[in-house]
């Protein structure tokens, strides 16, 4: 893999350990703190969401150590796709590469959706009510349909102000046209990414500094408004379980709880994985990648637990605003200045998440194109001046904008979570396989306590996958079947493994 990368067109190595850690923090801190924590606390775990973040973080620690081992051995673009290719074979690599589209492109759509909600809240604070109910762009502020994932019928208010009753597990029309702010931010990030990795990393660094400052502000300023009764009166209203079997209850166990909350917020930890996709642009990947991956994960886990503690202490879990929970919490306690600061920080924070997520997807495509599984002339094209995969970056931007503007948050978040967990489990499996098939290969960084840590990563990831709603398994199955169809129609026939001269980069 390294030889192929060095023989062909390679990306520019310009990222050190600080920049890589910053990229990881940029991807992790954002949607998890500013959006998903509200949804998970209100619907799945209550104040025990603090424990959910610990469980999710623990699963990610095991996976992160496995990622770090691979990234130090094979510092090329492609992340988990390349690791699976080297250990589990081409078909399994295609499956994980196709799954990574869920992990990055769909995650980017989720993030863009959250960014839109915070922008709308900021505009309301500035009395620029263009997207509010009386504004002329109101119908362009949300997705045109939604999904009721609850186990019972619920009452929903649509764009016209009419209240409708929606059956359990049903889609319904919201009356909106599409989410315009989500399209605008996606277009802006796409232009930055096409321009170059160094510029993208600088922009990310600025936004990371802003949002980490805001997160610390939230923890310090919000602590004075914490009412311990919000924790102690009903710390775990849904219980400590939440493990289901493909979305179905096991005996009389609850389908909600700490484990269900952990499955719901696993998406928030996606950032350390994104660091590994920048391996080909790291200055000293054998040293810097493990630092960036593990360092960003540890920093963000601590901040997640503290912010979720403050949020659930400020506001009873049942009253948390799911779309903009942190800003709304300060609004409820009457701290207007803090609400404004948090909204600005959330916009900066979510923008940096979007930038890193959309940076990762084209590099997965690049790795697959180098193996002949995707058309190299498009997905392997490197801009002659900027040295970025510009064509696939623009395609990613188009797909993300379409999904973010048309699909609701709950579908996007859960679909991303199951794809992420599947990728993590396969990377842990790949480490175990390579330890057996190639035990003497030099490993600049080794996952400690093998095989126990990789095995724990596999077990925890699959437990969390089982705790996701059942419809997510059906969506994952449909997605993988679609991917297999593309593989056998194009990838199998153009693969380097089957090319007569061993090279299909001209396809």
Secondary structure, 3 states (H helix, E strand, C coil): CHHHHHHCCCCCCCECHHHHHHHHHHHHCCHHHHHHHHHHHHHHHHHHHHHHHHHHHHHHHHHHHHHHHHHHHCCCCCCHHHHHHHHHCHHHHHHHHHHHHHHHHHHHHHHHHHHHHHHHHHHHHCCCCCCCCCCCCHHHECCCEEECCCCCCEEEECCCCCEEEECCCCEEECCCCCEHHHHHHHHHHHHHHHHCHHHHHHHHHHHHHHHHHHHHHHHHHHHCCCCCHHHHCCCCCCCCCCCCECCECCCCCCCCCHHHHHHHHHHHHCHHHHHHHCHHHECCHHHHHHHHHHHHHHHHHHHHHHHHHHHHHHCCHHHCCCCCHHHHHHHHCCCHHHHHHHHHHHHHHHHHHHHHHHHHHHHHHHHHHHCCCCCHHHHCCCCCCCCCCHHHHHHHHHHHHHHHHHCCHHHHHHHHHHHHHHHHHHHHHHHHHHHHHCCCCCCCCCCCCCCHHHHHHHHHHHHHHHCCCHHHHHHHHHHHHHHHHHHHHHHHHHCCCCCCCCCCCCC
